Each structure stands twice: as structure tokens, then as C-alpha cells.
Amino acid sequence: MIVEPITKEKTKEEVSIDTPWRVIVLNDPVNLMNYVVMVFRKVLGFDENKATRHMREVHENGRSVVWSGNRERAENYAYQLQHWRLQTLLERDD
């Protein structure tokens, strides 16, 4: 009797539930800088300096990663930031 090994093929990319996600805020021509700082403080709990640093990064580089962590919380932050009319993206943090 000949026994052939069983091989399992991966047909889909397996994504761990714990894969971190990034919340990215994009620059836009609409929102004033002090408004963006206020939203970062209110939604993300940043202090004045951290909120200003991220606002400047958005303004100068076109984007800033404002949070990284589990998907559910990332989606919640992204939803809140979009509610405040900030252009926001979610992407996996590979």
C-alpha cells in the first residue's frame, strides 16, 4: 500500500484577526488647521502638541498616521474622524 502525502493549498490570503490597522488622515483644502487640531484632541485624545504635530504632518506631507492597532478600534476612529469631515483612510499595517 502506497501512502501519498496530503498537501493543503492556500487559496486565499489568511489574515490574522490581530493584524494591526492604521488610521490615516489626508490633507484637504477645506478644513482649517486649528479645526483639525481640535478634532484630533476631541476624537483621539491627543494633547495640544501631539495634535499640532500630526496636523502639520498632514499639511506638509499630505497624510499622517494618527493611530495604529486592532481593526475594530481603527474603524471606530476612522468613522468618528469622517463624521468630523476629515478625509480618512484605513489600511493594514504590514
Number of C-alpha atoms within 10 A of each C-alpha: 3 4 5 6 6 6 6 6 6 7 6 6 6 7 8 7 9 9 12 17 20 22 25 23 25 18 21 14 6 8 13 10 13 12 13 23 21 18 19 23 17 14 14 15 12 17 13 12 11 15 22 19 13 20 28 18 18 21 16 11 11 13 20 21 17 22 18 17 15 16 19 12 14 22 16 13 20 24 16 17 23 14 11 15 14 22 16 21 18 19 14 14 12 7
